[in-house]
């Protein structure tokens, strides 16, 4: 007999985005010219047909973005997950 896990909606998480964000980080103080160059090259590589194929094969979508856009996504994720942790009273064992 197969048992099923509750859906996110059944757990009270209607509208929850369970996606993940992957990115590259640089040490604080890295010159913007270096950050921009690395960002440009990573974005270029993300759109190579072979990379797109591999990324899509695992159910993901390549999403090139600027450092500012990536920073905004990370901040939004931190706010969202912090709220879930507080609301659910999640503690570290």
Biotite code that builds the C-alpha atoms (Angstrom):
import biotite.structure as struc

atoms = struc.array([
    struc.Atom([0.000, 0.000, 0.000], chain_id="A", res_id=1, res_name="UNK", atom_name="CA", element="C"),
    struc.Atom([1.395, 3.381, -0.987], chain_id="A", res_id=2, res_name="UNK", atom_name="CA", element="C"),
    struc.Atom([1.171, 6.232, 1.441], chain_id="A", res_id=3, res_name="UNK", atom_name="CA", element="C"),
    struc.Atom([1.338, 9.788, 0.279], chain_id="A", res_id=4, res_name="UNK", atom_name="CA", element="C"),
    struc.Atom([2.802, 12.889, 1.766], chain_id="A", res_id=5, res_name="UNK", atom_name="CA", element="C"),
    struc.Atom([0.587, 15.920, 2.234], chain_id="A", res_id=6, res_name="UNK", atom_name="CA", element="C"),
    struc.Atom([0.796, 18.598, -0.423], chain_id="A", res_id=7, res_name="UNK", atom_name="CA", element="C"),
    struc.Atom([2.124, 22.044, 0.412], chain_id="A", res_id=8, res_name="UNK", atom_name="CA", element="C"),
    struc.Atom([-1.446, 23.381, 0.297], chain_id="A", res_id=9, res_name="UNK", atom_name="CA", element="C"),
    struc.Atom([-2.561, 20.684, 2.748], chain_id="A", res_id=10, res_name="UNK", atom_name="CA", element="C"),
    struc.Atom([0.255, 21.805, 5.041], chain_id="A", res_id=11, res_name="UNK", atom_name="CA", element="C"),
    struc.Atom([-1.084, 25.367, 4.989], chain_id="A", res_id=12, res_name="UNK", atom_name="CA", element="C"),
    struc.Atom([1.484, 26.692, 2.524], chain_id="A", res_id=13, res_name="UNK", atom_name="CA", element="C"),
    struc.Atom([-0.813, 27.844, -0.287], chain_id="A", res_id=14, res_name="UNK", atom_name="CA", element="C"),
    struc.Atom([1.146, 29.780, -2.880], chain_id="A", res_id=15, res_name="UNK", atom_name="CA", element="C"),
    struc.Atom([4.484, 28.590, -1.496], chain_id="A", res_id=16, res_name="UNK", atom_name="CA", element="C"),
    struc.Atom([7.299, 28.629, -4.017], chain_id="A", res_id=17, res_name="UNK", atom_name="CA", element="C"),
    struc.Atom([9.444, 25.578, -3.391], chain_id="A", res_id=18, res_name="UNK", atom_name="CA", element="C"),
    struc.Atom([11.973, 26.536, -6.032], chain_id="A", res_id=19, res_name="UNK", atom_name="CA", element="C"),
    struc.Atom([15.648, 26.907, -5.351], chain_id="A", res_id=20, res_name="UNK", atom_name="CA", element="C"),
    struc.Atom([18.088, 29.598, -6.308], chain_id="A", res_id=21, res_name="UNK", atom_name="CA", element="C"),
    struc.Atom([21.671, 28.854, -7.232], chain_id="A", res_id=22, res_name="UNK", atom_name="CA", element="C"),
    struc.Atom([24.329, 31.450, -7.773], chain_id="A", res_id=23, res_name="UNK", atom_name="CA", element="C"),
    struc.Atom([27.926, 32.454, -7.417], chain_id="A", res_id=24, res_name="UNK", atom_name="CA", element="C"),
    struc.Atom([29.225, 34.619, -4.592], chain_id="A", res_id=25, res_name="UNK", atom_name="CA", element="C"),
    struc.Atom([32.320, 36.777, -4.366], chain_id="A", res_id=26, res_name="UNK", atom_name="CA", element="C"),
    struc.Atom([34.049, 38.047, -1.249], chain_id="A", res_id=27, res_name="UNK", atom_name="CA", element="C"),
    struc.Atom([32.898, 41.412, 0.064], chain_id="A", res_id=28, res_name="UNK", atom_name="CA", element="C"),
    struc.Atom([34.895, 44.207, -1.513], chain_id="A", res_id=29, res_name="UNK", atom_name="CA", element="C"),
    struc.Atom([35.521, 42.426, -4.813], chain_id="A", res_id=30, res_name="UNK", atom_name="CA", element="C"),
    struc.Atom([35.934, 45.214, -7.397], chain_id="A", res_id=31, res_name="UNK", atom_name="CA", element="C"),
    struc.Atom([32.755, 45.771, -9.416], chain_id="A", res_id=32, res_name="UNK", atom_name="CA", element="C"),
    struc.Atom([34.671, 45.345, -12.691], chain_id="A", res_id=33, res_name="UNK", atom_name="CA", element="C"),
    struc.Atom([35.571, 41.792, -11.651], chain_id="A", res_id=34, res_name="UNK", atom_name="CA", element="C"),
    struc.Atom([32.037, 41.029, -10.447], chain_id="A", res_id=35, res_name="UNK", atom_name="CA", element="C"),
    struc.Atom([30.611, 42.349, -13.714], chain_id="A", res_id=36, res_name="UNK", atom_name="CA", element="C"),
    struc.Atom([33.036, 40.313, -15.833], chain_id="A", res_id=37, res_name="UNK", atom_name="CA", element="C"),
    struc.Atom([32.417, 37.096, -13.916], chain_id="A", res_id=38, res_name="UNK", atom_name="CA", element="C"),
    struc.Atom([28.662, 37.720, -14.078], chain_id="A", res_id=39, res_name="UNK", atom_name="CA", element="C"),
    struc.Atom([28.796, 38.330, -17.822], chain_id="A", res_id=40, res_name="UNK", atom_name="CA", element="C"),
    struc.Atom([30.764, 35.116, -18.425], chain_id="A", res_id=41, res_name="UNK", atom_name="CA", element="C"),
    struc.Atom([28.510, 33.009, -16.188], chain_id="A", res_id=42, res_name="UNK", atom_name="CA", element="C"),
    struc.Atom([25.410, 34.366, -17.923], chain_id="A", res_id=43, res_name="UNK", atom_name="CA", element="C"),
    struc.Atom([26.978, 33.604, -21.309], chain_id="A", res_id=44, res_name="UNK", atom_name="CA", element="C"),
    struc.Atom([27.798, 30.043, -20.207], chain_id="A", res_id=45, res_name="UNK", atom_name="CA", element="C"),
    struc.Atom([24.290, 29.518, -18.853], chain_id="A", res_id=46, res_name="UNK", atom_name="CA", element="C"),
    struc.Atom([22.879, 30.054, -22.333], chain_id="A", res_id=47, res_name="UNK", atom_name="CA", element="C"),
    struc.Atom([25.161, 27.613, -24.147], chain_id="A", res_id=48, res_name="UNK", atom_name="CA", element="C"),
    struc.Atom([22.945, 24.906, -25.675], chain_id="A", res_id=49, res_name="UNK", atom_name="CA", element="C"),
    struc.Atom([24.772, 22.144, -23.787], chain_id="A", res_id=50, res_name="UNK", atom_name="CA", element="C"),
    struc.Atom([24.327, 23.953, -20.463], chain_id="A", res_id=51, res_name="UNK", atom_name="CA", element="C"),
    struc.Atom([20.658, 24.706, -21.153], chain_id="A", res_id=52, res_name="UNK", atom_name="CA", element="C"),
    struc.Atom([20.073, 21.025, -21.963], chain_id="A", res_id=53, res_name="UNK", atom_name="CA", element="C"),
    struc.Atom([21.712, 19.818, -18.747], chain_id="A", res_id=54, res_name="UNK", atom_name="CA", element="C"),
    struc.Atom([19.958, 22.388, -16.560], chain_id="A", res_id=55, res_name="UNK", atom_name="CA", element="C"),
    struc.Atom([16.564, 21.614, -18.085], chain_id="A", res_id=56, res_name="UNK", atom_name="CA", element="C"),
    struc.Atom([17.185, 17.859, -17.757], chain_id="A", res_id=57, res_name="UNK", atom_name="CA", element="C"),
    struc.Atom([17.033, 18.248, -13.972], chain_id="A", res_id=58, res_name="UNK", atom_name="CA", element="C"),
    struc.Atom([13.824, 20.259, -14.129], chain_id="A", res_id=59, res_name="UNK", atom_name="CA", element="C"),
    struc.Atom([15.395, 23.671, -13.753], chain_id="A", res_id=60, res_name="UNK", atom_name="CA", element="C"),
    struc.Atom([15.499, 26.718, -15.981], chain_id="A", res_id=61, res_name="UNK", atom_name="CA", element="C"),
    struc.Atom([18.638, 28.774, -16.603], chain_id="A", res_id=62, res_name="UNK", atom_name="CA", element="C"),
    struc.Atom([17.994, 32.294, -15.423], chain_id="A", res_id=63, res_name="UNK", atom_name="CA", element="C"),
    struc.Atom([20.799, 34.710, -16.184], chain_id="A", res_id=64, res_name="UNK", atom_name="CA", element="C"),
    struc.Atom([20.593, 37.845, -14.068], chain_id="A", res_id=65, res_name="UNK", atom_name="CA", element="C"),
    struc.Atom([22.605, 40.802, -12.898], chain_id="A", res_id=66, res_name="UNK", atom_name="CA", element="C"),
    struc.Atom([24.312, 40.926, -9.504], chain_id="A", res_id=67, res_name="UNK", atom_name="CA", element="C"),
    struc.Atom([21.602, 43.347, -8.327], chain_id="A", res_id=68, res_name="UNK", atom_name="CA", element="C"),
    struc.Atom([18.821, 41.021, -9.480], chain_id="A", res_id=69, res_name="UNK", atom_name="CA", element="C"),
    struc.Atom([20.473, 38.057, -7.765], chain_id="A", res_id=70, res_name="UNK", atom_name="CA", element="C"),
    struc.Atom([20.851, 40.102, -4.577], chain_id="A", res_id=71, res_name="UNK", atom_name="CA", element="C"),
    struc.Atom([17.146, 41.000, -4.662], chain_id="A", res_id=72, res_name="UNK", atom_name="CA", element="C"),
    struc.Atom([16.182, 37.331, -5.072], chain_id="A", res_id=73, res_name="UNK", atom_name="CA", element="C"),
    struc.Atom([18.390, 36.311, -2.139], chain_id="A", res_id=74, res_name="UNK", atom_name="CA", element="C"),
    struc.Atom([16.945, 39.051, 0.090], chain_id="A", res_id=75, res_name="UNK", atom_name="CA", element="C"),
    struc.Atom([13.374, 38.087, -0.836], chain_id="A", res_id=76, res_name="UNK", atom_name="CA", element="C"),
    struc.Atom([14.125, 34.406, -0.130], chain_id="A", res_id=77, res_name="UNK", atom_name="CA", element="C"),
    struc.Atom([15.645, 35.296, 3.250], chain_id="A", res_id=78, res_name="UNK", atom_name="CA", element="C"),
    struc.Atom([12.549, 37.310, 4.215], chain_id="A", res_id=79, res_name="UNK", atom_name="CA", element="C"),
    struc.Atom([10.201, 34.559, 3.058], chain_id="A", res_id=80, res_name="UNK", atom_name="CA", element="C"),
    struc.Atom([12.010, 31.701, 4.776], chain_id="A", res_id=81, res_name="UNK", atom_name="CA", element="C"),
    struc.Atom([12.576, 33.728, 7.954], chain_id="A", res_id=82, res_name="UNK", atom_name="CA", element="C"),
    struc.Atom([8.828, 34.317, 8.173], chain_id="A", res_id=83, res_name="UNK", atom_name="CA", element="C"),
    struc.Atom([8.079, 30.623, 7.655], chain_id="A", res_id=84, res_name="UNK", atom_name="CA", element="C"),
    struc.Atom([10.593, 29.709, 10.370], chain_id="A", res_id=85, res_name="UNK", atom_name="CA", element="C"),
    struc.Atom([8.986, 32.176, 12.794], chain_id="A", res_id=86, res_name="UNK", atom_name="CA", element="C"),
    struc.Atom([5.404, 31.185, 11.911], chain_id="A", res_id=87, res_name="UNK", atom_name="CA", element="C"),
    struc.Atom([6.134, 27.458, 12.220], chain_id="A", res_id=88, res_name="UNK", atom_name="CA", element="C"),
    struc.Atom([8.319, 27.947, 15.319], chain_id="A", res_id=89, res_name="UNK", atom_name="CA", element="C"),
    struc.Atom([11.060, 25.887, 13.669], chain_id="A", res_id=90, res_name="UNK", atom_name="CA", element="C"),
    struc.Atom([14.009, 25.318, 16.005], chain_id="A", res_id=91, res_name="UNK", atom_name="CA", element="C"),
    struc.Atom([17.455, 23.826, 15.585], chain_id="A", res_id=92, res_name="UNK", atom_name="CA", element="C"),
    struc.Atom([17.946, 20.631, 17.567], chain_id="A", res_id=93, res_name="UNK", atom_name="CA", element="C"),
])
